[in-house]
Protein backbone atom coordinates (compact mmCIF):
# COMPACT_ATOMS: atom_id res chain seq x y z
CA UNK A 1 0.00 0.00 0.00
CA UNK A 2 1.48 3.35 -1.00
CA UNK A 3 1.92 6.14 1.57
CA UNK A 4 -1.25 7.85 0.41
CA UNK A 5 -3.03 4.48 0.68
CA UNK A 6 -1.86 4.07 4.26
CA UNK A 7 -3.08 7.54 5.05
CA UNK A 8 -6.44 6.74 3.45
CA UNK A 9 -6.60 3.50 5.46
CA UNK A 10 -6.00 5.44 8.69
CA UNK A 11 -8.72 7.90 7.74
CA UNK A 12 -11.15 5.12 6.93
CA UNK A 13 -10.36 3.32 10.18
CA UNK A 14 -10.81 6.53 12.15
CA UNK A 15 -14.11 7.13 10.40
CA UNK A 16 -15.32 3.65 11.38
CA UNK A 17 -14.12 4.06 14.95
CA UNK A 18 -16.14 7.24 15.27
CA UNK A 19 -19.18 5.81 13.48
CA UNK A 20 -22.53 5.82 15.28
CA UNK A 21 -24.86 4.90 12.44
CA UNK A 22 -26.29 1.79 14.10
CA UNK A 23 -27.66 2.80 17.52
CA UNK A 24 -28.12 -0.75 18.82
CA UNK A 25 -24.59 -1.71 17.91
CA UNK A 26 -23.09 1.48 19.29
CA UNK A 27 -24.84 0.71 22.59
CA UNK A 28 -23.61 -2.88 22.73
CA UNK A 29 -20.09 -2.70 21.31
CA UNK A 30 -16.93 -2.35 23.38
CA UNK A 31 -15.03 -1.11 20.37
CA UNK A 32 -15.12 -1.04 16.59
CA UNK A 33 -13.36 -4.00 15.00
CA UNK A 34 -12.16 -2.54 11.74
CA UNK A 35 -9.89 -5.18 10.24
CA UNK A 36 -6.41 -6.67 10.51
CA UNK A 37 -3.55 -7.95 8.45
CA UNK A 38 -1.43 -6.95 5.49
CA UNK A 39 -2.74 -3.82 3.80
CA UNK A 40 -1.10 -5.00 0.56
CA UNK A 41 -2.42 -8.56 0.73
CA UNK A 42 -3.37 -10.42 -2.43
CA UNK A 43 -5.80 -12.48 -0.36
CA UNK A 44 -8.59 -10.88 1.65
CA UNK A 45 -11.18 -12.57 3.85
CA UNK A 46 -14.58 -11.13 4.69
CA UNK A 47 -16.54 -12.55 7.59
CA UNK A 48 -19.84 -11.60 9.18
CA UNK A 49 -19.48 -9.53 12.35
CA UNK A 50 -17.38 -9.41 15.51
CA UNK A 51 -18.26 -11.84 18.28
CA UNK A 52 -17.52 -11.46 21.97
CA UNK A 53 -13.80 -12.21 21.67
CA UNK A 54 -13.35 -9.88 18.72
CA UNK A 55 -15.26 -7.14 20.49
CA UNK A 56 -12.99 -7.55 23.50
CA UNK A 57 -9.71 -7.71 21.60
CA UNK A 58 -10.50 -5.40 18.69
CA UNK A 59 -9.30 -7.96 16.15
CA UNK A 60 -11.43 -10.00 13.71
CA UNK A 61 -11.46 -13.79 13.96
CA UNK A 62 -10.09 -14.66 17.35
CA UNK A 63 -11.25 -17.64 19.42
CA UNK A 64 -12.18 -20.99 17.87
CA UNK A 65 -13.10 -19.62 14.44
CA UNK A 66 -9.90 -17.62 14.30
CA UNK A 67 -7.86 -20.64 15.34
CA UNK A 68 -9.43 -22.68 12.56
CA UNK A 69 -8.82 -19.89 10.04
CA UNK A 70 -5.16 -19.89 11.10
CA UNK A 71 -4.96 -23.66 10.64
CA UNK A 72 -6.56 -23.46 7.21
CA UNK A 73 -4.09 -20.75 6.19
CA UNK A 74 -1.18 -22.83 7.50
CA UNK A 75 -2.45 -25.66 5.31
CA UNK A 76 -1.78 -23.54 2.24
CA UNK A 77 1.53 -22.19 3.51
CA UNK A 78 0.24 -18.83 4.72
CA UNK A 79 -0.29 -17.00 7.99
CA UNK A 80 -2.68 -14.28 9.13
CA UNK A 81 0.10 -11.77 8.52
CA UNK A 82 -0.01 -12.61 4.80
CA UNK A 83 -3.71 -11.78 4.38
CA UNK A 84 -6.19 -9.06 5.24
CA UNK A 85 -9.25 -9.91 7.33
CA UNK A 86 -12.41 -7.84 7.74
CA UNK A 87 -16.08 -8.31 8.51
CA UNK A 88 -19.32 -7.09 6.94
CA UNK A 89 -20.15 -5.33 10.22
CA UNK A 90 -17.48 -3.60 12.26
CA UNK A 91 -19.47 -3.70 15.51
CA UNK A 92 -20.69 -6.68 17.50
CA UNK A 93 -24.44 -7.29 17.33
CA UNK A 94 -26.01 -7.74 20.78
CA UNK A 95 -26.30 -11.37 21.88
CA UNK A 96 -24.42 -12.25 18.67
CA UNK A 97 -27.66 -11.89 16.71
CA UNK A 98 -27.51 -11.82 12.92
CA UNK A 99 -26.72 -8.50 11.22
CA UNK A 100 -29.77 -6.51 10.11
CA UNK A 101 -30.23 -5.17 6.61
CA UNK A 102 -30.01 -1.55 7.69
CA UNK A 103 -26.80 -2.27 9.59
CA UNK A 104 -25.27 -4.03 6.59
CA UNK A 105 -26.21 -1.08 4.39
CA UNK A 106 -24.73 1.33 6.91
CA UNK A 107 -21.47 -0.53 7.20
CA UNK A 108 -20.81 -1.84 3.68
CA UNK A 109 -19.02 1.36 2.52
CA UNK A 110 -16.29 0.64 5.05
CA UNK A 111 -15.84 -2.84 3.60
CA UNK A 112 -15.83 -1.58 0.02
CA UNK A 113 -13.33 1.06 1.09
CA UNK A 114 -11.08 -1.63 2.56
CA UNK A 115 -11.22 -3.65 -0.66
CA UNK A 116 -10.43 -0.50 -2.62
CA UNK A 117 -7.36 0.20 -0.49
CA UNK A 118 -6.02 -3.34 -0.15
CA UNK A 119 -6.55 -4.19 -3.84
CA UNK A 120 -6.65 -7.96 -3.33
CA UNK A 121 -6.56 -10.48 -6.15
CA UNK A 122 -8.91 -12.86 -4.33
CA UNK A 123 -11.70 -11.91 -1.92
CA UNK A 124 -12.88 -14.92 0.09
CA UNK A 125 -16.34 -14.48 1.54
CA UNK A 126 -16.81 -16.53 4.70
CA UNK A 127 -20.42 -17.63 4.99
CA UNK A 128 -23.74 -16.35 3.76
CA UNK A 129 -23.73 -12.71 4.88
CA UNK A 130 -20.50 -11.70 3.19
CA UNK A 131 -21.26 -13.83 0.15
CA UNK A 132 -24.75 -12.44 -0.42
CA UNK A 133 -23.62 -8.88 0.16
CA UNK A 134 -20.67 -8.95 -2.20
CA UNK A 135 -22.38 -11.06 -4.86
CA UNK A 136 -25.63 -9.11 -4.58
CA UNK A 137 -27.38 -12.39 -5.14
CA UNK A 138 -29.49 -14.70 -3.00
CA UNK A 139 -27.59 -17.91 -3.77
CA UNK A 140 -26.69 -19.66 -0.51
CA UNK A 141 -23.24 -20.76 0.54
CA UNK A 142 -24.11 -24.47 0.47
CA UNK A 143 -24.76 -24.16 -3.27
CA UNK A 144 -21.99 -21.84 -4.44
CA UNK A 145 -19.09 -22.45 -2.05
CA UNK A 146 -15.84 -23.19 -3.84
CA UNK A 147 -16.91 -21.50 -7.07
CA UNK A 148 -14.76 -18.50 -7.97
CA UNK A 149 -16.08 -15.75 -10.19
CA UNK A 150 -14.99 -12.32 -11.34
CA UNK A 151 -16.71 -9.41 -9.63
CA UNK A 152 -16.23 -5.67 -9.55
CA UNK A 153 -15.55 -4.56 -5.99
CA UNK A 154 -13.91 -1.40 -4.79
CA UNK A 155 -13.43 -0.15 -8.35
CA UNK A 156 -11.56 -3.17 -9.66
CA UNK A 157 -12.09 -6.72 -10.76
CA UNK A 158 -11.34 -9.39 -8.18
CA UNK A 159 -11.78 -13.12 -7.94
CA UNK A 160 -14.65 -13.55 -5.50
CA UNK A 161 -14.55 -16.91 -3.77
CA UNK A 162 -17.33 -17.98 -1.36
CA UNK A 163 -16.56 -20.60 1.28
CA UNK A 164 -18.23 -21.75 4.49
CA UNK A 165 -17.78 -19.62 7.58
CA UNK A 166 -15.30 -21.32 9.95
CA UNK A 167 -17.98 -21.30 12.65
CA UNK A 168 -20.21 -23.40 10.37
CA UNK A 169 -17.31 -25.78 9.81
CA UNK A 170 -16.79 -26.12 13.56
CA UNK A 171 -20.49 -26.78 13.98
CA UNK A 172 -20.73 -29.44 11.26
CA UNK A 173 -17.80 -31.70 10.49
CA UNK A 174 -18.73 -32.26 6.80
CA UNK A 175 -18.50 -28.50 6.28
CA UNK A 176 -14.94 -28.58 7.59
CA UNK A 177 -13.91 -31.06 4.93
CA UNK A 178 -15.52 -28.88 2.26
CA UNK A 179 -13.80 -25.82 3.69
CA UNK A 180 -10.40 -27.52 3.58
CA UNK A 181 -11.05 -28.58 0.00
CA UNK A 182 -12.07 -25.04 -0.98
CA UNK A 183 -8.97 -23.58 0.69
CA UNK A 184 -6.74 -25.94 -1.26
CA UNK A 185 -7.68 -24.07 -4.48
CA UNK A 186 -6.52 -20.70 -3.20
CA UNK A 187 -2.79 -21.00 -4.04
CA UNK A 188 -3.55 -21.57 -7.71
CA UNK A 189 -6.04 -18.69 -7.76
CA UNK A 190 -3.38 -16.40 -6.32
CA UNK A 191 -0.79 -17.72 -8.74
CA UNK A 192 -3.13 -16.89 -11.62
CA UNK A 193 -2.67 -13.23 -10.67
CA UNK A 194 -4.97 -10.27 -10.96
CA UNK A 195 -7.89 -10.67 -13.38
CA UNK A 196 -8.25 -8.54 -16.49
CA UNK A 197 -9.25 -5.11 -15.19
CA UNK A 198 -11.10 -4.25 -18.39
CA UNK A 199 -14.10 -6.05 -16.96
CA UNK A 200 -14.59 -3.38 -14.28
CA UNK A 201 -16.72 -0.97 -16.29
CA UNK A 202 -19.24 -3.58 -17.36
CA UNK A 203 -19.61 -4.82 -13.79
CA UNK A 204 -19.74 -1.47 -12.06
CA UNK A 205 -23.47 -1.71 -11.42
CA UNK A 206 -23.02 -4.68 -9.11
CA UNK A 207 -20.91 -2.57 -6.80
CA UNK A 208 -23.38 0.30 -6.75
CA UNK A 209 -26.26 -1.74 -5.40
CA UNK A 210 -26.84 -1.34 -1.65
CA UNK A 211 -27.06 -4.19 0.83
CA UNK A 212 -30.67 -4.92 -0.20
CA UNK A 213 -32.25 -7.64 1.84
CA UNK A 214 -29.14 -9.68 2.49
CA UNK A 215 -30.02 -10.20 6.12
CA UNK A 216 -33.58 -11.31 5.48
CA UNK A 217 -32.42 -13.87 2.94
CA UNK A 218 -29.45 -15.08 4.90
CA UNK A 219 -29.51 -18.07 7.14
CA UNK A 220 -26.49 -16.91 9.08
CA UNK A 221 -24.25 -19.65 10.41
CA UNK A 222 -26.87 -22.31 9.78
CA UNK A 223 -29.45 -21.11 12.29
CA UNK A 224 -32.96 -20.11 11.29
CA UNK A 225 -33.22 -16.41 10.51
CA UNK A 226 -35.76 -14.34 12.46
CA UNK A 227 -37.72 -11.78 10.46
CA UNK A 228 -35.91 -8.45 10.24
CA UNK A 229 -36.79 -4.91 9.23
CA UNK A 230 -37.46 -3.91 5.66
CA UNK A 231 -34.32 -3.41 3.59
CA UNK A 232 -32.81 0.02 3.49
CA UNK A 233 -33.81 1.45 0.12
CA UNK A 234 -31.28 4.28 0.11
CA UNK A 235 -28.75 4.35 -2.68
CA UNK A 236 -25.22 3.22 -1.91
CA UNK A 237 -23.73 5.38 0.78
CA UNK A 238 -21.96 8.60 0.21
CA UNK A 239 -18.54 7.72 1.56
CA UNK A 240 -17.17 6.29 -1.69
S1 LIG B 1 -21.64 -1.53 12.35
FE1 LIG B 1 -20.54 -0.18 10.92
S2 LIG B 1 -22.07 1.36 10.30
FE2 LIG B 1 -22.84 0.38 12.19
S3 LIG B 1 -22.12 1.68 13.89
FE3 LIG B 1 -20.58 0.05 13.57
S4 LIG B 1 -19.07 0.96 12.17
FE4 LIG B 1 -20.93 2.22 12.04
Boltz pocket constraint, residues with backbone or C-beta under 6 A from the ligand:
constraints:
  - pocket:
      binder: B
      contacts: [[A, 16], [A, 17], [A, 19], [A, 20], [A, 21], [A, 22], [A, 23], [A, 25], [A, 26], [A, 32], [A, 88], [A, 89], [A, 90], [A, 91], [A, 103], [A, 106], [A, 107]]
      max_distance: 6.0
